[in-house]
Amino acid sequence: MRSKLFVPASRPELFAKALAGAADALSFDLEDSVTPERKPQARADLRVLLESSDALASDKTLIVRVNALSTPHFAADIDAVARNGVSLVNLPKPEHPDDVLAAAAALEAAERANGVSAPIGLLLNVESPRALRQAAELAAAHPRVAGLQLGLGDLFEPLGIARRENAAIEQAMFALRIAAGEANVFAYDSAFANIKDADGFRAEAQLARAFGFIGKSCIHPSQIAIANDVFRPPDEDIAHAVRVVVAAREADAKGVGAYVVDGRMIDPPFVERARVLVSDAARLGLLSDEQRAVAGI
């Protein structure tokens, strides 16, 4: 999920183009991009899409950002979007583990009512000081939580923190990534509002990748290619990871715990990272036939 494109649920004319686009994931938005008076129609239009053959046949990760649990729109949102083919519900503004538990319970009830065959996960937005402080507790509150998503605009603006202040961005990214690691879920990066600043988007995406985030939110199709490029494992990293996986297999057979690959000392944490990278590369079709063979894929 290198790239995730936000698609306003109030713009059904954009649905087909989004499904045909290059984003790994689509996040249909019922929250900020839809005014209150348009939410019922947006909800209805989105439900039609989610039940369509085009959506069910799509290989994209389909996500819906619902309205916050505290709003009068949440229950109707969940009922409308708990459909087969939806991978994640993006929950804005959770402040307490009880919020996560309530959202999970509502989602489970809607799945039963709608005949959903596979459980839908939760992607939690971390966009307030309280949520950032207890992000690990939020992520660990329920098994449905798949990831944490950083919301820098909502987090910074009320505090008067400049959105482009790198020191603040780095601290927020690090805190969120460590919390996600503690809960064993993924970390996902924030949106970048300046559509015309492609270099700024790329720089922030590169920072997120360096901090272990798996992808970046896109608010415009022009940002998709940049996110896909930044979060694509480099060929040299893939090649090294394959060599580590092969060396680990040989070392395990010999009972060796630490060894050297490409001049680097390798032990279990590096092996685990290499296996994840090889798996990601295989999923993205980036392994050669020879690499697949030697890696045992």
Residue pairs with C-beta under 8 A, 6 or more apart in sequence:
1 24
1 25
1 61
1 188
1 214
1 215
2 24
2 214
2 215
2 216
2 227
2 228
2 230
2 231
2 232
3 22
3 23
3 24
3 25
3 215
3 216
3 218
3 223
3 224
3 227
3 228
3 231
4 23
4 24
4 25
4 26
4 27
4 61
4 63
4 188
4 215
4 216
4 217
4 218
5 18
5 21
5 23
5 25
5 26
5 27
5 218
5 219
5 221
5 224
6 27
6 29
6 33
6 65
6 191
6 217
6 218
6 219
7 14
7 15
7 18
7 26
7 27
7 28
7 29
8 14
8 28
8 29
8 33
8 34
8 42
9 28
9 29
9 30
9 33
9 34
9 42
9 43
9 45
9 46
9 64
10 33
10 34
10 35
10 38
10 39
10 41
10 42
10 45
12 45
12 46
12 48
12 49
15 28
15 49
16 54
18 26
19 26
19 54
19 55
19 58
19 60
21 221
21 224
22 221
22 224
22 225
22 228
23 60
23 218
23 221
23 224
24 60
24 61
24 215
24 228
25 60
25 61
25 62
25 63
25 87
25 215
26 60
26 61
26 62
26 63
27 63
27 64
27 65
27 90
27 217
28 46
28 49
28 62
28 63
28 64
28 65
28 81
29 64
29 65
30 39
30 42
30 43
30 46
30 64
30 65
30 66
30 67
30 73
30 77
30 81
31 65
31 66
31 67
31 68
31 92
34 42
36 73
39 67
39 73
39 76
40 76
43 76
43 77
43 80
43 81
44 80
46 64
46 80
46 81
47 80
47 81
47 83
49 55
50 62
50 64
50 81
50 83
50 85
50 86
51 83
55 62
55 85
56 84
56 85
58 85
61 87
61 88
62 85
62 86
62 87
62 88
63 86
63 87
63 88
63 89
63 90
63 123
64 77
64 81
64 86
64 88
64 89
64 90
65 89
65 90
65 92
65 125
66 73
66 74
66 77
66 78
66 81
66 89
66 90
66 91
66 92
67 73
67 74
67 77
67 92
68 74
68 91
68 92
68 93
69 91
69 93
69 94
69 99
69 102
69 103
70 93
74 103
74 106
75 106
78 89
78 103
78 106
78 107
78 110
79 110
79 113
79 114
81 89
82 89
82 107
82 110
82 111
82 113
82 114
82 116
82 120
83 114
83 116
84 115
84 116
84 117
84 118
86 116
86 120
87 120
87 121
88 120
88 121
88 122
88 123
88 146
88 147
89 103
89 107
89 120
89 121
89 122
89 123
90 122
90 123
90 125
90 149
91 99
91 100
91 103
91 122
91 123
91 124
91 125
92 125
92 127
92 151
93 125
93 127
93 128
93 131
93 154
94 100
94 103
94 124
94 125
94 131
94 138
95 128
95 130
95 131
96 130
96 134
96 138
97 134
97 137
97 138
97 140
97 141
98 141
99 138
100 122
100 124
100 138
100 141
100 142
100 145
101 141
101 142
103 122
104 122
104 141
104 142
104 144
107 120
107 122
107 144
108 119
110 116
111 119
111 120
119 144
120 144
121 144
121 145
121 146
121 147
122 142
122 144
122 145
122 146
123 145
123 146
123 147
123 148
123 149
123 188
124 131
124 138
124 139
124 145
124 147
124 148
124 149
125 131
125 149
125 151
125 154
126 132
126 135
126 138
126 148
126 149
126 150
126 151
126 155
126 176
126 179
127 150
127 151
127 152
127 153
127 154
127 155
128 154
128 155
129 155
129 159
131 138
132 155
132 172
132 175
132 176
132 179
135 148
135 175
135 176
135 179
135 180
136 178
136 179
136 180
136 182
136 183
138 145
138 148
139 145
139 147
139 148
139 179
139 180
139 182
139 183
139 185
140 182
140 183
145 183
145 185
146 185
146 186
147 180
147 185
147 186
147 187
147 188
147 214
148 176
148 179
148 180
148 183
148 185
148 186
148 187
148 188
149 187
149 188
149 189
149 190
149 217
150 172
150 173
150 176
150 187
150 188
150 189
150 190
150 213
151 190
151 191
152 163
152 169
152 172
152 190
153 163
153 190
153 191
153 193
155 161
155 172
156 162
156 163
156 165
156 168
157 163
161 168
162 168
163 193
164 200
166 207
169 204
169 207
170 207
170 211
173 187
173 189
173 207
173 208
173 211
173 213
174 211
176 187
177 187
177 211
177 212
177 213
180 186
180 187
181 187
181 212
186 213
186 214
187 211
187 212
187 213
187 214
188 213
188 214
188 215
188 216
188 217
189 204
189 205
189 208
189 213
189 215
189 216
189 217
190 216
190 217
191 217
191 218
191 219
192 200
192 201
192 204
192 205
192 216
192 217
192 219
192 223
193 219
194 200
194 201
195 219
195 220
195 222
195 223
198 222
198 223
198 226
201 216
201 223
201 226
201 227
202 226
202 230
204 216
205 216
205 226
205 227
205 230
205 231
206 230
208 216
209 230
209 231
214 231
215 227
215 231
216 223
216 227
216 230
216 231
218 224
218 227
232 284
232 286
233 241
233 277
233 280
233 281
233 284
233 286
235 286
237 277
238 277
238 278
238 281
238 286
238 287
238 291
239 291
240 261
240 262
240 274
241 273
241 274
241 275
241 277
241 278
241 281
242 274
242 278
242 287
242 291
242 294
242 295
243 261
243 262
244 261
244 266
244 270
244 271
244 274
245 271
245 274
245 275
245 278
245 295
245 296
246 294
246 295
247 259
247 261
247 266
248 266
248 271
248 274
249 296
251 257
251 259
257 267
257 268
258 265
258 266
258 267
259 265
259 266
260 266
264 270
278 287
278 295
278 297
281 287
281 291
282 292
282 295
282 297
287 295
287 297
